[in-house]
Amino acid sequence: MEIFQKDPQTILFAILGGLIPTLFWLWFWLKHEDREEPEPAGLITISFIVGALMVIVAIWMEKASLGLVGGNDQARIILWSAIEELLKFFGISIVILGNKNLNQPIDYPVYFMTAALGFAAFENTLYLIDPISAEGALTGIFTGGLRFLGSTILHAISSAMIGSALGLSFYLKKHRKVYLLFGIIFAITLHSIFNFFIMKSSGENFLSVFGFLWVVTIINILVFEKLKRMAKYLPAQQ
């Protein structure tokens, strides 16, 4: 792989630039959304690693899909967004399928966000290698800061939509697949919209794009609060 052809210092700075922001976000979300009944550290770690490994599959699938979309940027954005969201969903599903630790509605977005942050950590690391190699660590840190504000949050929140959909259907077995479908559609739509505007927008629209993302983040936080209230007032069994 091309990454191993870079000097060790560049790789180290890229790893730190990709890992530190995502670990901060993971700490933040776990501290504020999962503090009452924390999930096992081992399972959280596995979820993070599995999410990171999905990047390798995503790269392969996205390269393989180039022949399908040709030069159509809009189709490529939507297809790649779908690939990434479905892979994150598939990866975390393997980890949590039938797991007894998922005993509250809020647990679903917690695990989905953890896997998404693992995905973002590896993706950001790969993204930072060239800027750091070409222009030094300072430029890489600046680039990493922008991805900290944008791409990292995007992955976390879009996956959280799927987790929140499953959480909202925690006591609704008959409708769970419908909730899941809508969650996946919303996640892919958000991911596509963000990538489209980032690629197409000019500099003056930069703050508007990130403002839109933060509005969605706030909405997700409100949904998390509803999920936590559901655990207090509804039966403990599904």
MODELLER restraints for C-alpha pairs under 7 A, 6 or more apart:
rsr = mdl.restraints
at = mdl.atoms
rsr.add(forms.Gaussian(group=physical.xy_distance, feature=features.Distance(at['CA:10:A'], at['CA:129:A']), mean=6.46, stdev=0.5))
rsr.add(forms.Gaussian(group=physical.xy_distance, feature=features.Distance(at['CA:10:A'], at['CA:132:A']), mean=6.24, stdev=0.5))
rsr.add(forms.Gaussian(group=physical.xy_distance, feature=features.Distance(at['CA:10:A'], at['CA:133:A']), mean=5.92, stdev=0.5))
rsr.add(forms.Gaussian(group=physical.xy_distance, feature=features.Distance(at['CA:11:A'], at['CA:129:A']), mean=6.50, stdev=0.5))
rsr.add(forms.Gaussian(group=physical.xy_distance, feature=features.Distance(at['CA:13:A'], at['CA:137:A']), mean=6.81, stdev=0.5))
rsr.add(forms.Gaussian(group=physical.xy_distance, feature=features.Distance(at['CA:14:A'], at['CA:125:A']), mean=4.91, stdev=0.5))
rsr.add(forms.Gaussian(group=physical.xy_distance, feature=features.Distance(at['CA:14:A'], at['CA:128:A']), mean=5.35, stdev=0.5))
rsr.add(forms.Gaussian(group=physical.xy_distance, feature=features.Distance(at['CA:14:A'], at['CA:129:A']), mean=5.46, stdev=0.5))
rsr.add(forms.Gaussian(group=physical.xy_distance, feature=features.Distance(at['CA:15:A'], at['CA:125:A']), mean=5.13, stdev=0.5))
rsr.add(forms.Gaussian(group=physical.xy_distance, feature=features.Distance(at['CA:17:A'], at['CA:125:A']), mean=6.55, stdev=0.5))
rsr.add(forms.Gaussian(group=physical.xy_distance, feature=features.Distance(at['CA:17:A'], at['CA:141:A']), mean=6.49, stdev=0.5))
rsr.add(forms.Gaussian(group=physical.xy_distance, feature=features.Distance(at['CA:17:A'], at['CA:144:A']), mean=5.89, stdev=0.5))
rsr.add(forms.Gaussian(group=physical.xy_distance, feature=features.Distance(at['CA:18:A'], at['CA:121:A']), mean=4.69, stdev=0.5))
rsr.add(forms.Gaussian(group=physical.xy_distance, feature=features.Distance(at['CA:18:A'], at['CA:122:A']), mean=6.45, stdev=0.5))
rsr.add(forms.Gaussian(group=physical.xy_distance, feature=features.Distance(at['CA:18:A'], at['CA:124:A']), mean=4.72, stdev=0.5))
rsr.add(forms.Gaussian(group=physical.xy_distance, feature=features.Distance(at['CA:18:A'], at['CA:125:A']), mean=4.40, stdev=0.5))
rsr.add(forms.Gaussian(group=physical.xy_distance, feature=features.Distance(at['CA:18:A'], at['CA:144:A']), mean=6.99, stdev=0.5))
rsr.add(forms.Gaussian(group=physical.xy_distance, feature=features.Distance(at['CA:19:A'], at['CA:121:A']), mean=5.01, stdev=0.5))
rsr.add(forms.Gaussian(group=physical.xy_distance, feature=features.Distance(at['CA:21:A'], at['CA:148:A']), mean=5.90, stdev=0.5))
rsr.add(forms.Gaussian(group=physical.xy_distance, feature=features.Distance(at['CA:22:A'], at['CA:117:A']), mean=5.65, stdev=0.5))
rsr.add(forms.Gaussian(group=physical.xy_distance, feature=features.Distance(at['CA:22:A'], at['CA:121:A']), mean=5.81, stdev=0.5))
rsr.add(forms.Gaussian(group=physical.xy_distance, feature=features.Distance(at['CA:22:A'], at['CA:152:A']), mean=6.80, stdev=0.5))
rsr.add(forms.Gaussian(group=physical.xy_distance, feature=features.Distance(at['CA:26:A'], at['CA:114:A']), mean=6.53, stdev=0.5))
rsr.add(forms.Gaussian(group=physical.xy_distance, feature=features.Distance(at['CA:44:A'], at['CA:111:A']), mean=6.96, stdev=0.5))
rsr.add(forms.Gaussian(group=physical.xy_distance, feature=features.Distance(at['CA:44:A'], at['CA:114:A']), mean=6.74, stdev=0.5))
rsr.add(forms.Gaussian(group=physical.xy_distance, feature=features.Distance(at['CA:47:A'], at['CA:92:A']), mean=6.18, stdev=0.5))
rsr.add(forms.Gaussian(group=physical.xy_distance, feature=features.Distance(at['CA:47:A'], at['CA:95:A']), mean=6.58, stdev=0.5))
rsr.add(forms.Gaussian(group=physical.xy_distance, feature=features.Distance(at['CA:47:A'], at['CA:111:A']), mean=6.69, stdev=0.5))
rsr.add(forms.Gaussian(group=physical.xy_distance, feature=features.Distance(at['CA:47:A'], at['CA:114:A']), mean=6.14, stdev=0.5))
rsr.add(forms.Gaussian(group=physical.xy_distance, feature=features.Distance(at['CA:47:A'], at['CA:115:A']), mean=4.98, stdev=0.5))
rsr.add(forms.Gaussian(group=physical.xy_distance, feature=features.Distance(at['CA:48:A'], at['CA:114:A']), mean=5.34, stdev=0.5))
rsr.add(forms.Gaussian(group=physical.xy_distance, feature=features.Distance(at['CA:48:A'], at['CA:115:A']), mean=4.54, stdev=0.5))
rsr.add(forms.Gaussian(group=physical.xy_distance, feature=features.Distance(at['CA:48:A'], at['CA:117:A']), mean=6.65, stdev=0.5))
rsr.add(forms.Gaussian(group=physical.xy_distance, feature=features.Distance(at['CA:48:A'], at['CA:118:A']), mean=4.33, stdev=0.5))
rsr.add(forms.Gaussian(group=physical.xy_distance, feature=features.Distance(at['CA:49:A'], at['CA:118:A']), mean=5.89, stdev=0.5))
rsr.add(forms.Gaussian(group=physical.xy_distance, feature=features.Distance(at['CA:50:A'], at['CA:91:A']), mean=6.04, stdev=0.5))
rsr.add(forms.Gaussian(group=physical.xy_distance, feature=features.Distance(at['CA:50:A'], at['CA:115:A']), mean=6.53, stdev=0.5))
rsr.add(forms.Gaussian(group=physical.xy_distance, feature=features.Distance(at['CA:51:A'], at['CA:88:A']), mean=6.00, stdev=0.5))
rsr.add(forms.Gaussian(group=physical.xy_distance, feature=features.Distance(at['CA:51:A'], at['CA:91:A']), mean=6.25, stdev=0.5))
rsr.add(forms.Gaussian(group=physical.xy_distance, feature=features.Distance(at['CA:51:A'], at['CA:92:A']), mean=6.98, stdev=0.5))
rsr.add(forms.Gaussian(group=physical.xy_distance, feature=features.Distance(at['CA:51:A'], at['CA:115:A']), mean=4.14, stdev=0.5))
rsr.add(forms.Gaussian(group=physical.xy_distance, feature=features.Distance(at['CA:51:A'], at['CA:116:A']), mean=5.79, stdev=0.5))
rsr.add(forms.Gaussian(group=physical.xy_distance, feature=features.Distance(at['CA:51:A'], at['CA:118:A']), mean=4.75, stdev=0.5))
rsr.add(forms.Gaussian(group=physical.xy_distance, feature=features.Distance(at['CA:51:A'], at['CA:119:A']), mean=4.59, stdev=0.5))
rsr.add(forms.Gaussian(group=physical.xy_distance, feature=features.Distance(at['CA:52:A'], at['CA:118:A']), mean=4.43, stdev=0.5))
rsr.add(forms.Gaussian(group=physical.xy_distance, feature=features.Distance(at['CA:52:A'], at['CA:119:A']), mean=4.02, stdev=0.5))
rsr.add(forms.Gaussian(group=physical.xy_distance, feature=features.Distance(at['CA:52:A'], at['CA:121:A']), mean=6.78, stdev=0.5))
rsr.add(forms.Gaussian(group=physical.xy_distance, feature=features.Distance(at['CA:52:A'], at['CA:122:A']), mean=5.41, stdev=0.5))
rsr.add(forms.Gaussian(group=physical.xy_distance, feature=features.Distance(at['CA:54:A'], at['CA:87:A']), mean=6.20, stdev=0.5))
rsr.add(forms.Gaussian(group=physical.xy_distance, feature=features.Distance(at['CA:54:A'], at['CA:88:A']), mean=6.59, stdev=0.5))
rsr.add(forms.Gaussian(group=physical.xy_distance, feature=features.Distance(at['CA:54:A'], at['CA:91:A']), mean=6.79, stdev=0.5))
rsr.add(forms.Gaussian(group=physical.xy_distance, feature=features.Distance(at['CA:54:A'], at['CA:119:A']), mean=6.57, stdev=0.5))
rsr.add(forms.Gaussian(group=physical.xy_distance, feature=features.Distance(at['CA:55:A'], at['CA:119:A']), mean=5.95, stdev=0.5))
rsr.add(forms.Gaussian(group=physical.xy_distance, feature=features.Distance(at['CA:55:A'], at['CA:122:A']), mean=6.81, stdev=0.5))
rsr.add(forms.Gaussian(group=physical.xy_distance, feature=features.Distance(at['CA:55:A'], at['CA:123:A']), mean=6.45, stdev=0.5))
rsr.add(forms.Gaussian(group=physical.xy_distance, feature=features.Distance(at['CA:58:A'], at['CA:83:A']), mean=6.56, stdev=0.5))
rsr.add(forms.Gaussian(group=physical.xy_distance, feature=features.Distance(at['CA:58:A'], at['CA:84:A']), mean=6.09, stdev=0.5))
rsr.add(forms.Gaussian(group=physical.xy_distance, feature=features.Distance(at['CA:62:A'], at['CA:80:A']), mean=6.10, stdev=0.5))
rsr.add(forms.Gaussian(group=physical.xy_distance, feature=features.Distance(at['CA:69:A'], at['CA:75:A']), mean=6.07, stdev=0.5))
rsr.add(forms.Gaussian(group=physical.xy_distance, feature=features.Distance(at['CA:69:A'], at['CA:76:A']), mean=5.87, stdev=0.5))
rsr.add(forms.Gaussian(group=physical.xy_distance, feature=features.Distance(at['CA:77:A'], at['CA:192:A']), mean=5.91, stdev=0.5))
rsr.add(forms.Gaussian(group=physical.xy_distance, feature=features.Distance(at['CA:77:A'], at['CA:195:A']), mean=6.76, stdev=0.5))
rsr.add(forms.Gaussian(group=physical.xy_distance, feature=features.Distance(at['CA:77:A'], at['CA:196:A']), mean=6.68, stdev=0.5))
rsr.add(forms.Gaussian(group=physical.xy_distance, feature=features.Distance(at['CA:78:A'], at['CA:192:A']), mean=5.28, stdev=0.5))
rsr.add(forms.Gaussian(group=physical.xy_distance, feature=features.Distance(at['CA:81:A'], at['CA:188:A']), mean=5.71, stdev=0.5))
rsr.add(forms.Gaussian(group=physical.xy_distance, feature=features.Distance(at['CA:81:A'], at['CA:191:A']), mean=5.73, stdev=0.5))
rsr.add(forms.Gaussian(group=physical.xy_distance, feature=features.Distance(at['CA:81:A'], at['CA:192:A']), mean=5.68, stdev=0.5))
rsr.add(forms.Gaussian(group=physical.xy_distance, feature=features.Distance(at['CA:82:A'], at['CA:188:A']), mean=5.38, stdev=0.5))
rsr.add(forms.Gaussian(group=physical.xy_distance, feature=features.Distance(at['CA:85:A'], at['CA:159:A']), mean=6.79, stdev=0.5))
rsr.add(forms.Gaussian(group=physical.xy_distance, feature=features.Distance(at['CA:85:A'], at['CA:187:A']), mean=6.89, stdev=0.5))
rsr.add(forms.Gaussian(group=physical.xy_distance, feature=features.Distance(at['CA:85:A'], at['CA:188:A']), mean=6.35, stdev=0.5))
rsr.add(forms.Gaussian(group=physical.xy_distance, feature=features.Distance(at['CA:88:A'], at['CA:115:A']), mean=6.63, stdev=0.5))
rsr.add(forms.Gaussian(group=physical.xy_distance, feature=features.Distance(at['CA:88:A'], at['CA:116:A']), mean=6.35, stdev=0.5))
rsr.add(forms.Gaussian(group=physical.xy_distance, feature=features.Distance(at['CA:92:A'], at['CA:112:A']), mean=6.41, stdev=0.5))
rsr.add(forms.Gaussian(group=physical.xy_distance, feature=features.Distance(at['CA:92:A'], at['CA:115:A']), mean=6.22, stdev=0.5))
rsr.add(forms.Gaussian(group=physical.xy_distance, feature=features.Distance(at['CA:104:A'], at['CA:231:A']), mean=5.83, stdev=0.5))
rsr.add(forms.Gaussian(group=physical.xy_distance, feature=features.Distance(at['CA:105:A'], at['CA:167:A']), mean=4.09, stdev=0.5))
rsr.add(forms.Gaussian(group=physical.xy_distance, feature=features.Distance(at['CA:105:A'], at['CA:168:A']), mean=6.62, stdev=0.5))
rsr.add(forms.Gaussian(group=physical.xy_distance, feature=features.Distance(at['CA:105:A'], at['CA:170:A']), mean=5.76, stdev=0.5))
rsr.add(forms.Gaussian(group=physical.xy_distance, feature=features.Distance(at['CA:105:A'], at['CA:227:A']), mean=5.48, stdev=0.5))
rsr.add(forms.Gaussian(group=physical.xy_distance, feature=features.Distance(at['CA:105:A'], at['CA:228:A']), mean=6.97, stdev=0.5))
rsr.add(forms.Gaussian(group=physical.xy_distance, feature=features.Distance(at['CA:105:A'], at['CA:231:A']), mean=6.49, stdev=0.5))
rsr.add(forms.Gaussian(group=physical.xy_distance, feature=features.Distance(at['CA:106:A'], at['CA:167:A']), mean=6.03, stdev=0.5))
rsr.add(forms.Gaussian(group=physical.xy_distance, feature=features.Distance(at['CA:106:A'], at['CA:224:A']), mean=6.47, stdev=0.5))
rsr.add(forms.Gaussian(group=physical.xy_distance, feature=features.Distance(at['CA:106:A'], at['CA:227:A']), mean=5.29, stdev=0.5))
rsr.add(forms.Gaussian(group=physical.xy_distance, feature=features.Distance(at['CA:106:A'], at['CA:228:A']), mean=5.87, stdev=0.5))
rsr.add(forms.Gaussian(group=physical.xy_distance, feature=features.Distance(at['CA:108:A'], at['CA:163:A']), mean=4.65, stdev=0.5))
rsr.add(forms.Gaussian(group=physical.xy_distance, feature=features.Distance(at['CA:108:A'], at['CA:164:A']), mean=6.53, stdev=0.5))
rsr.add(forms.Gaussian(group=physical.xy_distance, feature=features.Distance(at['CA:108:A'], at['CA:166:A']), mean=6.57, stdev=0.5))
rsr.add(forms.Gaussian(group=physical.xy_distance, feature=features.Distance(at['CA:108:A'], at['CA:167:A']), mean=5.75, stdev=0.5))
rsr.add(forms.Gaussian(group=physical.xy_distance, feature=features.Distance(at['CA:109:A'], at['CA:160:A']), mean=4.77, stdev=0.5))
rsr.add(forms.Gaussian(group=physical.xy_distance, feature=features.Distance(at['CA:109:A'], at['CA:163:A']), mean=3.92, stdev=0.5))
rsr.add(forms.Gaussian(group=physical.xy_distance, feature=features.Distance(at['CA:109:A'], at['CA:164:A']), mean=5.28, stdev=0.5))
rsr.add(forms.Gaussian(group=physical.xy_distance, feature=features.Distance(at['CA:112:A'], at['CA:159:A']), mean=5.64, stdev=0.5))
rsr.add(forms.Gaussian(group=physical.xy_distance, feature=features.Distance(at['CA:112:A'], at['CA:160:A']), mean=5.78, stdev=0.5))
rsr.add(forms.Gaussian(group=physical.xy_distance, feature=features.Distance(at['CA:112:A'], at['CA:163:A']), mean=5.65, stdev=0.5))
rsr.add(forms.Gaussian(group=physical.xy_distance, feature=features.Distance(at['CA:113:A'], at['CA:156:A']), mean=4.79, stdev=0.5))
rsr.add(forms.Gaussian(group=physical.xy_distance, feature=features.Distance(at['CA:113:A'], at['CA:159:A']), mean=5.89, stdev=0.5))
rsr.add(forms.Gaussian(group=physical.xy_distance, feature=features.Distance(at['CA:113:A'], at['CA:160:A']), mean=5.43, stdev=0.5))
rsr.add(forms.Gaussian(group=physical.xy_distance, feature=features.Distance(at['CA:116:A'], at['CA:155:A']), mean=5.43, stdev=0.5))
rsr.add(forms.Gaussian(group=physical.xy_distance, feature=features.Distance(at['CA:116:A'], at['CA:156:A']), mean=5.16, stdev=0.5))
rsr.add(forms.Gaussian(group=physical.xy_distance, feature=features.Distance(at['CA:116:A'], at['CA:159:A']), mean=6.27, stdev=0.5))
rsr.add(forms.Gaussian(group=physical.xy_distance, feature=features.Distance(at['CA:117:A'], at['CA:152:A']), mean=6.69, stdev=0.5))
rsr.add(forms.Gaussian(group=physical.xy_distance, feature=features.Distance(at['CA:117:A'], at['CA:155:A']), mean=6.75, stdev=0.5))
rsr.add(forms.Gaussian(group=physical.xy_distance, feature=features.Distance(at['CA:117:A'], at['CA:156:A']), mean=5.87, stdev=0.5))
rsr.add(forms.Gaussian(group=physical.xy_distance, feature=features.Distance(at['CA:120:A'], at['CA:152:A']), mean=5.47, stdev=0.5))
rsr.add(forms.Gaussian(group=physical.xy_distance, feature=features.Distance(at['CA:120:A'], at['CA:155:A']), mean=6.49, stdev=0.5))
rsr.add(forms.Gaussian(group=physical.xy_distance, feature=features.Distance(at['CA:128:A'], at['CA:140:A']), mean=5.91, stdev=0.5))
rsr.add(forms.Gaussian(group=physical.xy_distance, feature=features.Distance(at['CA:128:A'], at['CA:144:A']), mean=6.84, stdev=0.5))
rsr.add(forms.Gaussian(group=physical.xy_distance, feature=features.Distance(at['CA:131:A'], at['CA:139:A']), mean=6.55, stdev=0.5))
rsr.add(forms.Gaussian(group=physical.xy_distance, feature=features.Distance(at['CA:131:A'], at['CA:140:A']), mean=5.44, stdev=0.5))
rsr.add(forms.Gaussian(group=physical.xy_distance, feature=features.Distance(at['CA:132:A'], at['CA:139:A']), mean=6.43, stdev=0.5))
rsr.add(forms.Gaussian(group=physical.xy_distance, feature=features.Distance(at['CA:132:A'], at['CA:140:A']), mean=4.73, stdev=0.5))
rsr.add(forms.Gaussian(group=physical.xy_distance, feature=features.Distance(at['CA:150:A'], at['CA:210:A']), mean=6.55, stdev=0.5))
rsr.add(forms.Gaussian(group=physical.xy_distance, feature=features.Distance(at['CA:154:A'], at['CA:191:A']), mean=6.80, stdev=0.5))
rsr.add(forms.Gaussian(group=physical.xy_distance, feature=features.Distance(at['CA:157:A'], at['CA:217:A']), mean=6.29, stdev=0.5))
rsr.add(forms.Gaussian(group=physical.xy_distance, feature=features.Distance(at['CA:158:A'], at['CA:187:A']), mean=4.45, stdev=0.5))
rsr.add(forms.Gaussian(group=physical.xy_distance, feature=features.Distance(at['CA:158:A'], at['CA:190:A']), mean=6.52, stdev=0.5))
rsr.add(forms.Gaussian(group=physical.xy_distance, feature=features.Distance(at['CA:158:A'], at['CA:191:A']), mean=6.56, stdev=0.5))
rsr.add(forms.Gaussian(group=physical.xy_distance, feature=features.Distance(at['CA:159:A'], at['CA:187:A']), mean=6.30, stdev=0.5))
rsr.add(forms.Gaussian(group=physical.xy_distance, feature=features.Distance(at['CA:161:A'], at['CA:183:A']), mean=5.47, stdev=0.5))
rsr.add(forms.Gaussian(group=physical.xy_distance, feature=features.Distance(at['CA:161:A'], at['CA:186:A']), mean=6.97, stdev=0.5))
rsr.add(forms.Gaussian(group=physical.xy_distance, feature=features.Distance(at['CA:161:A'], at['CA:187:A']), mean=5.96, stdev=0.5))
rsr.add(forms.Gaussian(group=physical.xy_distance, feature=features.Distance(at['CA:162:A'], at['CA:180:A']), mean=6.32, stdev=0.5))
rsr.add(forms.Gaussian(group=physical.xy_distance, feature=features.Distance(at['CA:162:A'], at['CA:183:A']), mean=4.27, stdev=0.5))
rsr.add(forms.Gaussian(group=physical.xy_distance, feature=features.Distance(at['CA:162:A'], at['CA:184:A']), mean=5.56, stdev=0.5))
rsr.add(forms.Gaussian(group=physical.xy_distance, feature=features.Distance(at['CA:162:A'], at['CA:187:A']), mean=6.69, stdev=0.5))
rsr.add(forms.Gaussian(group=physical.xy_distance, feature=features.Distance(at['CA:165:A'], at['CA:179:A']), mean=5.30, stdev=0.5))
rsr.add(forms.Gaussian(group=physical.xy_distance, feature=features.Distance(at['CA:165:A'], at['CA:180:A']), mean=5.73, stdev=0.5))
rsr.add(forms.Gaussian(group=physical.xy_distance, feature=features.Distance(at['CA:165:A'], at['CA:183:A']), mean=5.29, stdev=0.5))
rsr.add(forms.Gaussian(group=physical.xy_distance, feature=features.Distance(at['CA:166:A'], at['CA:176:A']), mean=6.57, stdev=0.5))
rsr.add(forms.Gaussian(group=physical.xy_distance, feature=features.Distance(at['CA:166:A'], at['CA:179:A']), mean=6.43, stdev=0.5))
rsr.add(forms.Gaussian(group=physical.xy_distance, feature=features.Distance(at['CA:166:A'], at['CA:180:A']), mean=5.90, stdev=0.5))
rsr.add(forms.Gaussian(group=physical.xy_distance, feature=features.Distance(at['CA:167:A'], at['CA:227:A']), mean=6.59, stdev=0.5))
rsr.add(forms.Gaussian(group=physical.xy_distance, feature=features.Distance(at['CA:168:A'], at['CA:227:A']), mean=6.68, stdev=0.5))
rsr.add(forms.Gaussian(group=physical.xy_distance, feature=features.Distance(at['CA:169:A'], at['CA:175:A']), mean=6.78, stdev=0.5))
rsr.add(forms.Gaussian(group=physical.xy_distance, feature=features.Distance(at['CA:169:A'], at['CA:176:A']), mean=5.27, stdev=0.5))
rsr.add(forms.Gaussian(group=physical.xy_distance, feature=features.Distance(at['CA:169:A'], at['CA:179:A']), mean=6.50, stdev=0.5))
rsr.add(forms.Gaussian(group=physical.xy_distance, feature=features.Distance(at['CA:170:A'], at['CA:238:A']), mean=6.48, stdev=0.5))
rsr.add(forms.Gaussian(group=physical.xy_distance, feature=features.Distance(at['CA:171:A'], at['CA:238:A']), mean=5.13, stdev=0.5))
rsr.add(forms.Gaussian(group=physical.xy_distance, feature=features.Distance(at['CA:194:A'], at['CA:209:A']), mean=6.98, stdev=0.5))
rsr.add(forms.Gaussian(group=physical.xy_distance, feature=features.Distance(at['CA:197:A'], at['CA:209:A']), mean=6.76, stdev=0.5))
